[in-house]
Amino acid sequence: MSLPLIRKPFIVQGLAFTIAVFMMNNAQAASEQEQIQQLRDEVKELRALLEQYVPQSKQKNEMPQQATQTSVAAQNQNMPKHTEASSQPSALSFNSASGAQVQLYGFLRGDASYQAKGGDGIFNRINKVDLEGNEKNSDRFYSTATVTRLGLDFKAPIQEADVGGKLEVDFRGGSSNDTIRIRHAYMTLNNWLFGQTTSTFLATDLQPEMIDFNSPLGVGTYRTPMVRYSGKFNPDISYMLALEKGNDDNRAPALTSKLKYDFDDGKGTVSARILVTEARSRVSYDKNNNQLLADDADLGWGVAVGSKYKFSDSLQAMIDYSHVKGDSKFLLYTNNAFNVNPNSFELNLNEFDALTVGTTYQVSPKLRSTLAYGAMFAKDNNQFAQQAFADTTQNKTLQQGWWNIMYSPVTPITFGLEYIYGERKTFNGLKGKDNRVGAMARYNF
């Protein structure tokens, strides 16, 4: 047998064996590919189930990280690094059982004061300081923590309505000034406000900063029950119109309004306000003389205008002026709203001007200082002044100046030191002085 004939069967058999092995490998590979594809399909189904049932968890885990990264990037460009944590939710925020968002705020504060001359108490009493020759409240030291404040801001998640509220208290209630006192308590519905808050006739945002808790002379901080409507003519001009509780004897609420204009990209603001109220003396009897006292009423009113302007990042100034007749409730340290003519029982309305002016300088990011002046000048040529000539509780003029420094070593903590000097003068020329130094430590939360 020749070699070619011997090789031919072996070649054919080898080729057949090779083809068989190749086909087996292909079959095995196809089987493996089918298994891999089946596993891939199962993984896709599992992923779809996870995305269907736990999308919120995924969002909660991913979104804060993305928001934090965005926030940190912006802060790295514009803000100090220590503010990066501000993007995290506050531990003092929570949701109520009804679903309202609640924000807790306030401060812990302690005050101390040394009074060389002045009134009976730690805080401002410029209208009642001792008169010369009858000084009983000189050379005294006071301290208190009753101005500590707690507050809650509410916001309800209601569609197509802006619903909110505020509750704020301190511990200056009662005759001993050591019980809880409600400062603000109101609810808001879109542009309406119902409850107790600072009077619309006042402009606390225009007041020079003062450490003394009783606030500066020449302005007001009166908080009263009211119904108020607020709105805007444009982004820079806003207005308010309110009916507020006046004196207890009044038969009608006081009408107040405010018009506010912000200008120069928010560096400045101007405020104009109006007050219309009733001055009323109810029927009463003088038991000693068996005599009928006044049952009369008259119209009380007031107008006010003020402004504040930030000249630079470090310097700002403010001024506020009011003219009021027949009211003693809305502005601080004023005389009685009226006295009663003993013969005709007619009301003699008090009339006065009030002024504050001040400037604040930011020495550094942690240190600022305020220098300011406040005054009240009562009209002295009317019947009220003539009848109050011998009444030493009524004042012809009040004047007060103060200078303070405020230091914040870290954001939530502030220390303050303040010097106050003031004088009062009665209608009959008697004078009294206010001369004291106050200090304050406060922790905001």
Secondary structure as GFF3:
##gff-version 3
##sequence-region A 1 445
A	DSSP	alpha_helix	3	53	.	.	.	ID=ss1
A	DSSP	alpha_helix	55	78	.	.	.	ID=ss2
A	DSSP	three_ten_helix	81	87	.	.	.	ID=ss3
A	DSSP	beta_strand	93	95	.	.	.	ID=ss4
A	DSSP	beta_strand	101	117	.	.	.	ID=ss5
A	DSSP	three_ten_helix	126	128	.	.	.	ID=ss6
A	DSSP	beta_strand	140	144	.	.	.	ID=ss7
A	DSSP	beta_strand	149	156	.	.	.	ID=ss8
A	DSSP	beta_strand	163	173	.	.	.	ID=ss9
A	DSSP	beta_strand	179	189	.	.	.	ID=ss10
A	DSSP	beta_strand	192	198	.	.	.	ID=ss11
A	DSSP	three_ten_helix	204	206	.	.	.	ID=ss12
A	DSSP	beta_strand	223	234	.	.	.	ID=ss13
A	DSSP	beta_strand	237	244	.	.	.	ID=ss14
A	DSSP	beta_strand	254	263	.	.	.	ID=ss15
A	DSSP	beta_strand	268	281	.	.	.	ID=ss16
A	DSSP	beta_strand	285	286	.	.	.	ID=ss17
A	DSSP	beta_strand	291	292	.	.	.	ID=ss18
A	DSSP	beta_strand	296	310	.	.	.	ID=ss19
A	DSSP	beta_strand	315	325	.	.	.	ID=ss20
A	DSSP	beta_strand	338	340	.	.	.	ID=ss21
A	DSSP	beta_strand	347	349	.	.	.	ID=ss22
A	DSSP	beta_strand	351	364	.	.	.	ID=ss23
A	DSSP	beta_strand	367	378	.	.	.	ID=ss24
A	DSSP	alpha_helix	383	387	.	.	.	ID=ss25
A	DSSP	beta_strand	395	407	.	.	.	ID=ss26
A	DSSP	beta_strand	413	426	.	.	.	ID=ss27
A	DSSP	beta_strand	431	444	.	.	.	ID=ss28
###
